[in-house]
């Protein structure tokens, strides 16, 4: 599905290339062959490996299956989410806090009123469209975390195993949070895709304008 003329996966890869990342592992499953064909059609200045764990493999199973390709840690991003993040700053904060994993969170306004009800079905509180910190599908994880995973957790349905792992790390006080305030795009419907496309166009336009201003302010820059 194109977003501003490119698959969102291409936007993600090009963003990290711009941040000097040069080693990628795509943990494919659904439509893995289409992903493989797309990567083969491009000429990205990077090493891009594709691992196909099967359509039914969970996120944790996919990460576990490529553990031998990790360094000490890896930056993990979902293939349907574009986030304008400062990866090097996030990595530095992850190391500074000595976390086993650090998840990216962003303040997002709920589209609903949140209600608390007591045992007698009387409303205790009503909070109209509050703002909560949400996990937005991006994290840094130490390799030792996936190496410790057991078959029971790896066999859990997609998402359930990851949540269980997060709870385990929370109990050990080893799960960090990195606050993100910039752009983050995920879409699941045609309407959301249209909104995401406009946000992405605005993001790249503003970034190009900023780059132009920086070059103009540089006394060594020649037009």
Secondary structure, DSSP 8 states (H G I E B T S, - for coil): -EETTEEHHHHHHHHHHHTT--EEEEEE-TTHHHHHHHHHH---SSEEEEEE--TT--HHHHHHHTGGG--SEEEEE-TTEEE---HHHHHHHHHHTT-SEEEEEEEEE-SSEEEEE-TTS-EEEEEET-EEEEEEEEEEEEHHHHHT--HHHHTS-TTHHHHHHHHHHHHTT-EEEEE--S-EEE--SHHHHHHHHHHHHHHHHHHHHHHHHHHHH-TT---
